[in-house]
Amino acid sequence: MLKEFKKFIMRGNVMDLAVGIVIGAAFNAVVQSLVNDIIMPFVGYLTAGIDFTDMKIVLSEAVAVDGEVTQAEVAVTYGNLIQVLIQFLIVAVVIFFVVKGINHMRERAENRWRVKTGEPEVAVTPDAPPADIMLLTEIRDLLRQ
């Protein structure tokens, strides 16, 4: 069982997933800072200083007796949801641009490699069989003749 577990852990996909999770956690900290420290002040400025986290619908007020709260306020804090949705949209846009940039760099690197090696660009259609199958088909047809 231990040998099988070691084989499972050392698989490429599991290691890639682990690296992705670690980088995602670090990326989350960067994005949270970007949202909270840079973007949300602009959003607050554009919305005349509205703090979304304070928006709520109070269902019942807090009850205080002699300055001590005996029953807490019951409220639907929809402003917090708005804040989180804005953060989500910003994270989605940032990730979109990061992935788009990485794909662009990957395409440029592949094109440079093709130019250096002289490899022609081959358009592969999904319906076309692989090259080895095509070769075997040609050999079979030649043998029939």
N, C-alpha and C positions, 0 to 999 in steps of 0.2 A: 504494500500500500504506500509506503514511504517513497519507493522508487517511482511509482506511478505519479504521486504528487509532485515529485521533483521534475519529472518529465513534463507535466502539465504546466508548472510554474516557469520552466525554462523555454516554453514555446514562445515564438516571436510575438504572437498576438497579445499574450498576457503581459509581456515586458513592454510592448508598445502602449498598451492600455495604462500600465502603471506610470510610465513616463508622461503620458498624456494627462493623467489625473494630477500629477505633481505640477506640471507646467500650467494646467488649468487653474489650480489653486493660486499659484503665483500671479497668473494673468488676472484672476479675479481681484486680487488686491490692487493691482495697477488700475483696472477698470473702475473699481469702487472709488479710488482716489480721484480719477479723472472725472467721474460723475459728481461726487460730493464736493470737490474742491474747485473744479473749473466750470463744468457745464451747468450744474444746478444754480450757482449764483447768477448766471446769465438768464436762466429760466425764471428765477425769482425777480430779476430786474425787469424782464419783459412782462411779467404778470403783476407788476406794481408791488412787489415784495410779499406776495402771498406765500405763506409757508404751508405746503400741502399736508405736512404731518399734523398740523393743528386742526384740520378740517374733520368734523365729525357731526353725527346726528345723535343728540343726547336723548336716550329713552327714559332715563330717570336720573334726577340730580343726586349728587352725593348728600348724605344726611350727616350733619355734624352736631354733636351735643357737647356743650362746654368746650368748644374748640377741638374736640377729638372726633375724627371721622368714624361713625359707627356703621355706615353703609356706603360702599364705594359707588362712584358714578357708573352707570351702565350706558355705554355709547357705542355706536357703530363708527369706527374710525376709517372712513372711506378715503380720507386724504393720504393715509399711509399706503393704501393700495395704489393710488394715483402715482405716488412717489416711486414705488417699486416697479410699476408698469413703465414709467419714464426711464428708469434705470435699465430695465430689460430691453427696451427699444434701443437705447444707446449701446448697450453691450452687443446686441444683435448687429447693429450697423458697424460697430468697430470690428467685430469678428468677420463680417462680410468683407470689409475692405482688407483685412489682414489675409484672409484666404484668397481673395482676388489678387493681391500683390504677390503672394507666394506662388500661385498658379502662373502668373505672368512671368515671374523670374524663372520658374521651372521650364516654361515653354521657350524662353530665350536661351536657357542653358542647353536644352535639347536641340534647338536649331543651331547653336554654335557647335555642338558636338557633331551634328550631321554635316556641317560645312567642313569641319576639320577632318573627319573620316571619309568624306565623300559619299556617305550613305544616302541614297535617294529616299525621298519621302514616299512612302507606300501607303496608299489609301486602302484600308482594310474594311471591307463591308461585312456586316454581321452575318450575312447569309453565305459568304464565301467560305469554303472549307479551308482548313489549315494547309500550309505549303507541303507538308509531308504527305498528306492525303492526296493532294493534287498530283504529286510525283508518283505515288503508288498507282493512281488511276491511269496516268500516262503509261507507266510500265505495263500494267495489265492490258491496256489497249494495244500496245506494241506487240506483246506476246500473242494476243489473239490474231493479229494479222499474220 
